[in-house]
């Protein structure tokens, strides 16, 4: 074979696929989300998170949460699910 090297293409493809299938998840107890929208956006972006769960006792469903609106305006591809 001389200077030729055998390359296992299937194994390389499997490694790439398994790396793509990993989901990055984080959980954070915000202890008041108010005035922390910039921090939340930085955490999500710098860690390239797919899912970011926030526990927040005082968040209500009334729709008066400016921090959530700021986060959604900054991170257009994220969605908020409130339970």
N, C-alpha and C positions, 0 to 999 in steps of 0.2 A: 504494500500500500504506500510506502514511502512517506510523503509529507501530508497525506490525506488523513482526516480525523472523522470518525463516525460520530454523528450528532443524533441524539435521541429526540426527534422533533415532537413526538407524542408526549413525552414526559414534560418538555418545556411548555407545551400547550396546556397540559393538566395543571401545572404550577400556576400559570397565568390565570386560568379559570378559577382555581381555588382562591387565589388572591382577590379576584373580583367578587366572589360570593361572600366575603366577610362584611359584616355590618358593624359600624362603629356606633356604640351606644354609650350615653352618659346619663347619670341621675344627679340632680343637684337640689338641695334644700335651700331655696332662695332667701328665706327669712325676710320677706318683703321684696317683691320684684320691682317696686317703685324706684325709679332712677337707676335701674341696673340694666336697662335694655342694651346699652353699648357693651357692657361686660358679657351679656348673654351672646350677642352677635359675635364678639371676639372669640369666646370659648368655642362656639359652633364652627366658625370659619377656621381658626387656627388648628383645631383638632380634626377637621374634616368629618364632622359627625353626621351620621345619617338620621339618628334619632336622639333627641335631647329631652329628657323628662324632667320637669320642674315640679317640685312639691311647694305649694304656696297656699297657706291656710286662708288668707284674706282675699284671694282672688274670687270674684263672684261672676255670675253669668249676666249681670246687668248691662255689660257692654261699656262700662266707664273706665276701662283699663287702658291708659295711654301707653304704658310700657309694652303691652302686647301689640298695639298698633305700630309702634316704632320698630319692634322686632320684625314684624311682618312686612313693613315697608323696606327694611334693609335686606332681609333674606327672602327674596321673592319666590324661591322654590320650596320654601318650608310651609307647613300647614299646622295650625293649632287644633288640637283635639282636647277639649276640656271635659273632664269627668268628675 
